[in-house]
Amino acid sequence: MNTSIIVIALVFGWLFFYIIAKLLLQKLALEEIIVHVYLISFLIVFTIFHKNFINSFKKIDLNYTLLLLLFAITLLISSYFGIMGCGTRINFGKIDGLALALYLPLVCIISAYFFKDAITWQNCVGIVFVIIGAYLINVN
């Protein structure tokens, strides 16, 4: 898949996440949103991918079950705190900007390890710019 499509999808995905979370928080509590979203998501995923769901049980062992459980918990925690951040009176751009400054360098380093790729000096300069940019965004 083209990288540009992934980037554009992520941009609009996070934009819609923020807008829809703000609208939902006007009527529902955070926990109610989480329950409804994950229940509806399960029904959609199960309806679309039911064949994959049944076949996947043949491939899963204990290690993958633990990884899937950790992944599910990670998604739940990140969406919980993401929606919680949308409900604060703090500029969400500042919250997200600081989170980006922390996780982008970590993702770069971890990805380099997993894909056995070297981190170039250009990558290091980019990491520094991301950190400086996030600091400048968060300055009052």
GIHUUR-V523990 format. One record per residue. RES is the residue in one small letter. D_LAST is the distance of its C-alpha to the last C-alpha in Angstrom with 1 decimal. Layout:
[[RES:D_LAST] [RES:D_LAST]]
This chain:
[[m:39.5] [n:37.5] [t:34.1] [s:32.7] [i:34.0] [i:32.3] [v:28.9] [i:29.3] [a:30.5] [l:27.5] [v:25.1] [f:27.0] [g:27.6] [w:23.9] [l:23.2] [f:26.2] [f:25.3] [y:22.0] [i:23.7] [i:26.8] [a:25.1] [k:23.2] [l:26.6] [l:28.5] [l:26.3] [q:27.3] [k:30.9] [l:31.1] [a:29.8] [l:28.1] [e:31.3] [e:33.4] [i:31.4] [i:31.8] [v:35.5] [h:36.2] [v:34.4] [y:36.0] [l:39.4] [i:39.3] [s:38.2] [f:41.1] [l:43.5] [i:42.4] [v:42.5] [f:45.8] [t:47.3] [i:46.4] [f:46.9] [h:49.6] [k:51.9] [n:49.3] [f:48.5] [i:52.2] [n:52.8] [s:49.7] [f:51.3] [k:54.0] [k:51.5] [i:49.2] [d:50.0] [l:48.4] [n:45.9] [y:44.7] [t:44.7] [l:42.3] [l:40.1] [l:40.1] [l:39.3] [l:36.3] [f:35.1] [a:35.5] [i:33.6] [t:30.8] [l:30.7] [l:30.8] [i:28.0] [s:25.7] [s:26.5] [y:26.3] [f:22.7] [g:21.8] [i:23.2] [m:21.7] [g:18.2] [c:19.2] [g:20.2] [t:17.0] [r:14.9] [i:11.8] [n:11.1] [f:13.8] [g:12.6] [k:9.9] [i:12.8] [d:15.2] [g:13.4] [l:13.2] [a:16.8] [l:17.8] [a:16.7] [l:18.9] [y:21.8] [l:22.4] [p:23.4] [l:25.4] [v:27.2] [c:28.0] [i:29.6] [i:31.4] [s:32.7] [a:34.0] [y:35.8] [f:37.3] [f:38.3] [k:39.5] [d:37.4] [a:36.3] [i:32.6] [t:32.8] [w:30.8] [q:29.3] [n:28.1] [c:26.5] [v:24.8] [g:23.5] [i:22.2] [v:20.4] [f:18.9] [v:17.9] [i:16.1] [i:14.4] [g:13.5] [a:12.1] [y:10.0] [l:8.7] [i:8.3] [n:6.2] [v:3.8] [n:0.0]]
